[in-house]
Amino acid sequence: MEIIRRKTDYAIRALIHLALHPHQETTTAEIAEEQEVPLEYLHKILQRLTHGNIVNSHRGAYGGLSLARDPEDINLLDIIETVQGKINMNKCFLGKNGCPRAPKCVFKSKWLQLEQKIAEFISQVTLQDLVDQVRQGGYQEKGGEGEG
């Protein structure tokens, strides 16, 4: 079961990068190179984050990207839902095209409870928590020692 998809992982890495460089405009190309993320893919991810009011995009000669909010005000649930949509444990919760057995499914209430618990946990983890972990040595940017 995959809850955090690759594009969300890339988004989190980009946001950590922005949070680690709070007083400078950063370009998508700089983030892509530093985080080893395909540039065009990252560009699309950052557009979603901009539309989701998580990232600011500034145009012009001195433009670039910055966080739209403080890292402690951005949680993982915000990021996940902005990039990949609501967390769903099973396709039967996806609406009319879901499982036709949903009305009589014995697992449905348990799946919904699990979704809720995961969402609650993820919403308690902030971008600042991740940045603090990076600063404590839990992650190294490209060119540093260790893996992220």
DAPE-V978156 format. One record per residue. RES is the residue in three letters. PHI is phi in radians with two decimals (999 if undefined). BURIAL is b if it has 9 or more other C-alpha atoms within 8 Angstrom, else e. Layout:
BEGIN
RES_PHI_BURIAL + RES_PHI_BURIAL
END
This chain:
BEGIN
MET_999_e + GLU_-1.94_e + ILE_-1.70_e + ILE_-1.76_e + ARG_-1.45_e + ARG_-0.96_e + LYS_-1.11_b + THR_-1.28_b + ASP_-1.03_b + TYR_-1.08_b + ALA_-1.08_b + ILE_-1.10_b + ARG_-1.08_b + ALA_-1.14_b + LEU_-1.18_b + ILE_-1.07_b + HIS_-1.01_b + LEU_-1.09_b + ALA_-1.18_b + LEU_-1.32_e + HIS_-2.20_e + PRO_-1.20_e + HIS_-1.92_e + GLN_-2.46_e + GLU_-1.33_b + THR_-2.15_b + THR_-1.56_b + THR_-1.06_b + ALA_-1.10_e + GLU_-1.10_e + ILE_-1.13_b + ALA_-1.02_b + GLU_-1.18_b + GLU_-1.13_e + GLN_-1.68_b + GLU_0.96_e + VAL_-2.11_b + PRO_-0.99_e + LEU_-1.00_b + GLU_-1.10_e + TYR_-1.16_e + LEU_-1.13_b + HIS_-1.00_b + LYS_-1.14_e + ILE_-1.12_b + LEU_-1.18_b + GLN_-1.09_e + ARG_-1.08_b + LEU_-1.17_b + THR_-1.20_b + HIS_-1.13_e + GLY_-1.51_e + ASN_1.05_b + ILE_-1.86_b + VAL_-2.17_b + ASN_-1.78_b + SER_-2.02_b + HIS_-2.01_e + ARG_-1.55_e + GLY_1.92_e + ALA_-1.04_e + TYR_-1.90_e + GLY_-1.38_b + GLY_2.73_b + LEU_-2.05_b + SER_-2.66_b + LEU_-1.24_b + ALA_-1.44_e + ARG_-2.40_b + ASP_-1.15_e + PRO_-0.99_b + GLU_-1.30_b + ASP_-1.75_e + ILE_-2.05_b + ASN_-1.91_b + LEU_-1.09_b + LEU_-1.11_b + ASP_-0.96_b + ILE_-1.15_b + ILE_-1.04_b + GLU_-1.18_b + THR_-1.22_b + VAL_-1.49_b + GLN_-2.15_b + GLY_1.66_e + LYS_-1.08_e + ILE_-1.23_b + ASN_-2.24_e + MET_-1.44_b + ASN_-2.64_e + LYS_-1.13_e + CYS_-1.19_b + PHE_-1.62_b + LEU_-1.56_b + GLY_1.92_e + LYS_-1.09_e + ASN_-1.58_e + GLY_-1.35_b + CYS_-1.18_e + PRO_-1.23_e + ARG_-1.53_e + ALA_-0.88_b + PRO_-1.09_e + LYS_-2.02_e + CYS_-1.27_e + VAL_-1.35_e + PHE_-1.60_e + LYS_-0.94_e + SER_-1.14_e + LYS_-1.21_e + TRP_-1.08_b + LEU_-1.12_b + GLN_-1.10_e + LEU_-1.12_b + GLU_-0.97_b + GLN_-1.10_e + LYS_-1.13_e + ILE_-1.12_e + ALA_-1.08_b + GLU_-1.08_e + PHE_-1.10_e + ILE_-1.11_b + SER_-1.21_b + GLN_-1.53_e + VAL_-1.67_b + THR_-1.74_b + LEU_-1.03_b + GLN_-1.09_b + ASP_-1.02_b + LEU_-1.20_b + VAL_-1.09_b + ASP_-1.06_e + GLN_-1.13_b + VAL_-1.07_b + ARG_-1.14_e + GLN_-1.52_e + GLY_1.72_e + GLY_-1.45_e + TYR_-2.94_b + GLN_-2.23_b + GLU_-1.30_b + LYS_-0.88_e + GLY_1.64_e + GLY_-1.67_e + GLU_-1.55_e + GLY_1.71_e + GLU_-2.23_e + GLY_-2.15_e
END
